[in-house]
Amino acid sequence: MAGFDDDSLLGAKRPKPALHEIGQLLDDLSAPELAERIAALKAEIARLEKAIVEREATKNAAAAFFKS
């Protein structure tokens, strides 16, 4: 007999809400909250830029392999 788990009893857990959503109203946020969101967005930009560099390196390696 299969055991019960929280998901089967209570439903799937809700994902943690995003720190910031693009276009979100900013009126109710304090300056420190805005700074926190800027830092999170800068970190995400850096992560995305790193992914681009990695993909370009993979593409260039494949092109060099098939060119020879």
C-alpha positions as CSV (number, residue, x, y, z in Angstrom):
1,M,0.0,0.0,0.0
2,A,1.3,3.4,-1.0
3,G,1.9,5.9,1.8
4,F,0.3,9.3,1.9
5,D,2.3,12.5,1.5
6,D,1.5,16.1,2.1
7,D,0.9,16.7,-1.7
8,S,-1.8,14.0,-1.8
9,L,-3.5,15.3,1.3
10,L,-3.1,19.0,1.0
11,G,-2.4,19.5,-2.7
12,A,0.8,20.7,-4.3
13,K,2.7,23.4,-2.4
14,R,2.5,26.8,-3.9
15,P,5.7,28.3,-5.3
16,K,7.3,31.1,-3.3
17,P,6.2,34.4,-4.8
18,A,8.8,36.3,-6.9
19,L,10.6,39.1,-5.1
20,H,9.7,41.4,-8.0
21,E,7.5,41.2,-11.0
22,I,8.1,43.4,-14.1
23,G,5.6,46.3,-14.2
24,Q,4.7,45.8,-10.5
25,L,3.4,49.0,-8.8
26,L,6.1,50.5,-6.6
27,D,4.1,53.0,-4.7
28,D,3.9,51.0,-1.5
29,L,7.6,50.1,-1.4
30,S,10.2,51.8,0.8
31,A,13.6,52.9,-0.4
32,P,15.4,49.8,1.2
33,E,12.8,47.5,-0.4
34,L,13.5,49.1,-3.8
35,A,17.2,48.8,-3.3
36,E,16.8,45.1,-2.4
37,R,14.9,44.5,-5.6
38,I,17.5,46.4,-7.7
39,A,20.2,44.1,-6.2
40,A,18.2,41.0,-7.0
41,L,17.6,42.2,-10.6
42,K,21.3,43.0,-11.0
43,A,22.2,39.5,-9.8
44,E,19.6,38.0,-12.3
45,I,21.1,40.1,-15.1
46,A,24.6,38.8,-14.3
47,R,23.2,35.2,-14.3
48,L,21.6,35.7,-17.7
49,E,24.7,37.3,-19.2
50,K,26.8,34.4,-18.0
51,A,24.3,32.0,-19.6
52,I,24.7,33.9,-22.9
53,V,28.5,33.7,-22.7
54,E,28.3,29.9,-22.0
55,R,25.9,29.3,-25.0
56,E,28.1,31.4,-27.3
57,A,31.2,29.3,-26.2
58,T,29.3,26.1,-26.9
59,K,28.1,27.4,-30.3
60,N,31.7,28.5,-31.2
61,A,33.2,25.1,-30.1
62,A,30.6,23.2,-32.2
63,A,31.3,25.5,-35.2
64,A,35.1,25.0,-34.9
65,F,34.6,21.2,-34.5
66,F,32.4,20.9,-37.6
67,K,34.5,23.3,-39.6
68,S,37.7,21.1,-39.4
